[in-house]
Amino acid sequence: MIFESWSRFVARLRALQGAGLADWARRRRRTSLVLLALASVAGLALLAQSLSPRAQSGLTTGGLFEFTCYHEVAHQWFGAYFQCSGRFDDALRELKRAQELDPLSPIISVGVALEYLSKHDSNSAIEQCQRVIELDSSIHGAHHNLGFAYLQQHRYEEAIAELQKAVELSGRISLNLASLGYCYALAGKRAEALAIIKELEERHARGQATGLQLATVYAGLGDKDHAFAWLEKDFQQHTSGLLSVVWWLPLEDLHSDARYADLIRRMGLQ
């Protein structure tokens, strides 16, 4: 399984820290090594719940965090790590720190909006997204998260309009398409949601969509059986994107189902 390789990644990361490279980089501020460390932090976002509490503590007390604490991208990826762990308060804290270091970064601001959405603070999410759109209306992630914020407020037509923009601006990527299908489903536009399911199924057959994306639309339709069937396909195919099941907003209603607990147990996330 793909998840079995995580322990080897941790071992390589610890070897990197033990080699004294952090001190070397701190003295010289070499960009290449900073980027190497940040890539490791990105990997840690995928490790998330597979680590023991003691191991998690080690990531944020000295070592790698001390090495990268002056760089906004480090805080951004530690925010992603906490997001994958379901620790939304910690994730928001890290992303807000990243935003302080780089207040004009649209990627960071979109991430901050996502954390507010995870905490169901839709008003703050709207404020973040609108600020990004005012600076650059072509950022599809801002329209995507703004659509979800409107969706949390049951403003369905506005949500659909924003998610349609996200689909268009992104070149119709499968993630945004799935989110639009989910929105259609909640808005009672069943035919439109089913049309997106058909398109995603065709993409899945070509390796261009994931089971989680199809599960997203089925969850909106209230069809938990099909949603879990597609999540199981991702599990059997070792699809890395399945890690998002822990925090992906459209799947929140699945968390109370015994099949969800079984899935994350088998993934090693429990």
Secondary structure, DSSP 8 states (H G I E B T S, - for coil): -GGGGHHHHHHHHHHHHHTTHHHHHHHH--HHHHHHHHHHHHHHHHHGGGS-HHHHHHHHSSHHHHHHTT-HHHHHHHHHHHHHTT-HHHHHHHHHHHHHH-TT-HHHHHHHHHHHHHTT-HHHHHHHHHHHHHH-TT-HHHHHHHHHHHHHTT-HHHHHHHHHHHHHHTTS-HHHHHHHHHHHHHTT-HHHHHHHHHHHHHHHHTTSS-HHHHHHHHHHTT-HHHHHHHHHHHHHTT-GGGGGGGT-GGGGGGTTSHHHHHHHHHHT--
